[in-house]
Structures are given as C-alpha cells and as structure tokens.
C-alpha cells in the first residue's frame, strides 16, 4: 500500500500507535466478559491496526496472515475443548443408575449408585452418589446395578 503526498512524522506515528494501543486495550477489556467474543475482538484489533497504521510505513501483510492463522488455530482449539466438555458430560451421564466405587476425601473406598451427573464450568464432571458429590476422576470401579 503506497500513499503519496503524506509525510510521516515521528510524533504523529507515536500518536497513531498510542491510539491503536488504546483501542486494542479497550477491545481486550470488553472481551474479558465474553466467552465467544474472541472473533469480534480479533476483528476489532485487526481493523484498529489497519486504521491507525503509519501510511509511510505500512504493516507487513505476512504478519496479518500469520495472525489470521494463529486466530484460526485458537478458534479450532476452542471448538475441540467445547466438544471434549460435551463428551465428558455424555460419559458422566452414562454412569447414572450404575454402582460406582470411589475414593472419598479421607482416602477410604466408598460404593454407591449414581443418581445424577453435572458439569460445573471448566471443572471435571461431578457425580451425585447418595448425598455426596464425587469427581469423576475419583471413581475407581463401575458396575451394573442389580
């Protein structure tokens, strides 16, 4: 991209960079509360970079391609994580009605029938065994309930 008739001064370049950094920070803050806001944030940052770049020293297009590729990788990883959470919940829900043996917080083995399964945020699935919530990773044995 070339622009004629516009002189680039150090002060205006610094002001443009400061404005771009300010926009980027604002976009980051706005995205903190969003789970799926990453696409919007990326596009806002990209537009801010293009809008506030120094016309006498344009950004390298390969950098934008690399950023796009990285964004795509992150997006795909987020999709995989989401699928894995769903798969963990399906696996935990398949244990409802089954008898499980698990290690309690005191290190003793306990046995009971799973009555429910739940997924709390990013943590691992939790099984409801009697009145106790048991993490799936604490289960050591699974049996058919008679």
Order of alpha helices (4+ residues) and beta strands (2+ residues): alpha-alpha-alpha-beta-beta-beta-beta-beta
